[in-house]
């Protein structure tokens, strides 16, 4: 009986030490923040992490959780596949009258996307945007991946990104 009690006590102490370490251990330093930035020069979309990070000269200006296309794994290959394209793009248009709360268009499909789609005999799709929530939904952020291939963020975050982003801003979309 004593041996069992000793094992239980050791497990409890190990568990308490583990919890204490995770609660009080040093945290990695936060990335540098751009103080009161008036614009961004790079937007990174990390599909797996479901995160958008907007930076200015490498300093983080804002981060946001994202929703993607309804079938987000892999690169966009054709219209209607529900995938969000991967690669390096630029913001090439702005639409304040979008069906979603503001939208920043990216230059997909690129010439290589069009060529690949032609070889496969399919339409590459297009109209890929970073946008807010549907205009018909007020005060709610839709859960999960629900777009047709776009990148969606909350309306408040989209308002901030809209103010910070100019046409020509680089958008990098990683798997």
C-alpha positions, 0 to 999 in steps of 0.5 A: 500500500505504501508503494502505491501511495508513493507512486501517486505522490510522485505523479502528483508532484511531477504534474504540479511541476509540469503545470508550474513550468507551463504557467510561469516559464519564460515566454518567447519574445513577442514580434516587434510591433510597428508603432501606430503604423499608417500602412503595411507593406506585406500581408502573410496568410498562413493557411494551416495556422488560420492567421493573417499577419500584416507587417511594415518593414518586418514589424507586425502591425496587426494579426487576425484569425482567418476563414478560408475556402470551404476546402482549404488544403492545397493550392487552388487549381480550378474555379469552384474547388473551394481552395484558397490559392498559394503563392505571392500576389499583390493587392490590385483592387479595392471594393468598398461596395462588396457583398462583404464588409470591404474587400481587397482583391489579389492578382489571382490568377497569375499567368502561370495559374492560367497556363496550368489551368489551360493545360488541364482544360479547366477555368482557374477561377478568380475574384480572390479577395481578403474581406470581412463578413457578409453584409447581411450578417451584422455583429457576427463572425462566421465560424469555420472555413466558409468562403469560396476561396477568399480570406475572411476576417472580422469586420473590425479587423477588415476596417483596420486592414483596409485603412493600412493597405494600398494597391501594390501591397504584397500578399504571401499565401502559405500552405 
